Amino acid sequence: MTTTRGGLTGSMLDGRYRIGSVIARGGMSTVYRALDTRLDRAVAVKVMATQYASDPAFLTRFSREAKLAAGLSHPGIVAVYDHGRDGDHVFLVMELVDGGTLRELIHQRGPLPVPVATAVLGQLLDALGAAHASGLVHRDVKPENVLISARGRIKVADFGLVRAVTSNSMATGDVILGTVAYLSPEQVETGASDTRSDVYSAGIVAWEMLAGRPPFIGENAMSVAYQHVHSEVPYIGDEVPGIAAPLEDLLADATQRRPEHRPRDAPAFANRLGVVIRQLRIPPVAVPVPTKPEPQPAGRVAGASAPVDRRQGGAGATAVAAPAGQRGDESWRGDNGTRVQVADRPMTAVAPRYQRPDKLVSARRRNWTRRIVVIVVLMLLAAAAALGGWWLGDGRWSYAPTLAGMSQADAVLAAQQAGLEPKVATVNSANVAAGQVTAIEPEPGTKLPRGAEVTITVSLGAQRIAVPAVAGKAVEDSRNALLANGFAVGDRVYRFDRAQPDGTVLGTEPTAGSQALKGSTVRLVVNRSLRLPDVRGKSVPAAREALQQAGFRVRIGEPRFADSVPPPDVADTSPAAGTRLDPAAADVTLHPSNAVLVPDVSHGDLTAAKNALTALGLNYRVRGLFTWGSKGVSSQYPAAGSLVEPGGTVGLSTW
């Protein structure tokens, strides 16, 4: 891996990590060599691009994925030590792996021999298998994330980082161009991924190791993605003649477009690879380490066979020019006598042992001392100015960290490291183990001034107690009893008990005596009824509307007689007015009046009176001294305007 200088080189990140040279640079992050000053340990620090620092959703996902990756412990997985945020810089601290990447090895050597490719694939699947056994999926297996240590050990990096950056959605630009060549079809189509997606990507990596290039190449990311979705990966034997059929079939199965046709996870893939290795008797070999590119020589000395290295005491040949005033061979000859010529001055192309005059050495030492003092003073002034600018700018601020799932001690330390003042609160929780953090207030990602107080809520575990008996009590007394026992009181539940007055507590949910989580919500069951109002004498439409607004269900029943209610108004209800009803079954029947209004037939013709009463369905009875010859009605009973039942009798007196 090449190392160049970068924008953060020489700075101190999070007050702990002294940033060194750039190890690698990509579209979404830059990796630096750094020193953990607290542990005096060399580490690699991956600093995300600055646009991610202002995305609270990314910060939450990044923290979650970093914690999951830190939980992986396997020699084939790059260890994650820490993560955090310093101003606009979101960073991940990882194990420093000296060596190179599989991408560099393929670039340097081209197609790899079968023993080397299977050795790399075996170690890669071993690392992925450990993650799959823990329920984690890498989602971005590619040669750049396959590191080769100086001892030839494969280490997989960037677990979970791609999900933190993309949140299950595909990106665009340089990042996706470097990744899409290894994405499974389901990741391209829907963003969904599981262990079989890692199997597909590992198969593509193996294909590239043997062929020297990935199976699909296009002008842009979309064309490559299209091929993954709509085309089968070519058989490796078509690209690399001589590949044995069992190995060819294994890679074909691993890179099937449909996930259900692939090995279910990395261990299953590794088991089949082991069978193929034994079947083909592929010998075990050491994984070669990519060579670091040689630095460009400062110049080549005429007539010399080695490049000139102007560093004193460096390995290999070193050429040093004689100072002015000294010529010829004056104590500048190398141990082996080899000489070179630069600008007519003899130079020795070996690491020489100089015999310099004491005065010259002392003068140079004094000059270097002065230079060092000046440099140190300038660095201190620059650091003070940078610190002041940082403090006046973003240094006064911090961000609420993501602490959920951490232990109380770790959460408090993380809050303190973020420059915040933690305050611990506790809560019973059936979902979070005792001693672990359930939440932080304000929520993660909130910008806060340094020294601000944050509340860390820690689980006490699932503490259960008996629900007290409150049946028969008033609502307020029951509520106070629940609160006194450590419960929260929820919304009321209403039920009907004819034997109890309205407002009486009938019980609780959960029931009295049952074990419930302390701090959980208990609801009071309260007696409530609907008392039927008196709607007699009202019109049927008016009575129906009034009852429905009061919560009753209304229907029209058979007519009834009421001597005081004219038809067709309401004569009566079933049940009777004033009855208490269950609100859940408040059915009321309206009975319209069927009373008949007695007409005025007095002082008229007897025959006409009889006909009028008969037409209304009423009977009549004639009374008088001489009924057989009577022609007129002198009086009637009941009187005109009275209400009688249908079929009732009206008495007629004749004259």
PEHUFEN-V110042 format. One record per helix or strand of 3 or more residues. SS is the DSSP state (a for helix, b for strand). FROM is the first residue (numbers start at 1). LEN is the number of residues. Records with the same first field share a line. If there is no record, write none. Layout:
# PEHUFEN-V110042
SS=FROM-LEN ; FROM-LEN
This chain:
# PEHUFEN-V110042
b=17-9 ; 29-8 ; 41-8 ; 80-7 ; 89-7 ; 99-3 ; 146-4 ; 154-3 ; 340-3 ; 345-3 ; 397-3 ; 421-7 ; 436-6 ; 447-3 ; 453-7 ; 464-3 ; 493-3 ; 504-6 ; 515-3 ; 521-7 ; 529-3 ; 553-4 ; 570-5 ; 580-3 ; 587-7 ; 619-5 ; 632-6 ; 649-6
a=50-5 ; 56-15 ; 102-8 ; 114-20 ; 143-3 ; 161-6 ; 174-4 ; 180-3 ; 185-5 ; 195-17 ; 221-10 ; 236-4 ; 245-10 ; 259-3 ; 266-15 ; 358-38 ; 408-10 ; 475-10 ; 540-10 ; 583-3 ; 606-10 ; 627-3
